[in-house]
């Protein structure tokens, strides 16, 4: 019985392997054929290049803004809220009270 079980196991894996290989060839062969042709119009190509450059610039600026927000959040979480913002204009008294109350609430939650 050992020989028949081994033969069945090997043939099963062989059939599964052949199926996987043929499906992968069909999928990747079709994906390679789906490449877009280059636009024949040079004006259109110039516009697409400018659009791509603009999108990349927007992505870079968005990442810089996000990094600045992460940095600011990290500083405020380590040192607490400042009573005088970076603009140099002092906060009104009701704003200072709200900030101190929210900071106290955050400290009690963190404990």
N, C-alpha and C positions, 0 to 999 in steps of 0.2 A: 504494500500500500504506500510505502514511502516514495517509491519512484513515480507513481501516478500523481500523488499530491505535489511533488516537486515539479513535474511536467506541467500540471495545471497552473501552478503558481507562476512559473516562468512564462508560460504562454499568455496568461492574463496580463502580467506586467508588460509583455511585448506588445500586445494589442493596445493597451492603454497608452504606452509610450508612442506607438505609431500614430494613434489618434491625436495625441497632444502635439506632436511634431507637425502633422499635416494641418491642423487648425492654426497653429502658430505661423506656419508658412503662408497660409491663405490670408491671415489677418495682417501680418507685417508686409506682405507683398502688395496688398491693396492700399495700405497706409502709405507706402513709398510712392505709389502711383498718383496719390491725391495731392501732390505738390501744386501750388498755384503758379500759373505762368506769370512771367514778368510783364508788367504793363508796357504796352508798346508806345504809349504817349509819353514823351519826356516831361511835359508839363505836369502830367498826373504824377509821375515819379518824383518830381521836385516837391509837389504838394505833400505827397505821402512822407517824404523825408523830413520836411518841416514839421508835419504833424507828429511824427515819431519823436523828433527832438523836443517839441513842446511837451509831449506827454512824459518824456524822461525827466525834463526839468521840473515839472509839477511833482513827479514822484520823489525826486530828490528833496525838494522844498518841504513836502509833506513829511518825509522822514526826519528832516531837521526839526520841524515843529514838534513832532512826536517825541524826539529825543530831548528837546528842551522841556517839554511837559514832564517827562519821566524824571529829569534832573531836578526840576523844581519840586515835584512831589516828594522825591527822596530827601531833599534838603528840608522841606517843611515837616516831614514826618520825623526827622532826626532832631530838629531844633525847635519845633513848635511854630506856631503862627507868629509872624512879626507884628508889632503894634504900629510900625510905620512901614508902609509898603515901599517897594523899590522906586516908586514915582517921587517919593520924598514928601508927599502930602499926608499929614497925619489923618488917621481914621477918626470919624466922629465917635463920640462916646458910646452910642448905641451899637455901633459896629464892633468896637472893642469888647463890649459885653457879650455880644453874640459869638465872637470868635473865642473868647475865654470859656463860654458855656459849651460850645461845640468841642473845644479841646478837652475840657474836663469830661465830657461825655465819651469821647474817644478813649481817654485814659482809663475810664471805668470799664469800658467794654474790653479793652486790651488785657486787663488783669484777670 
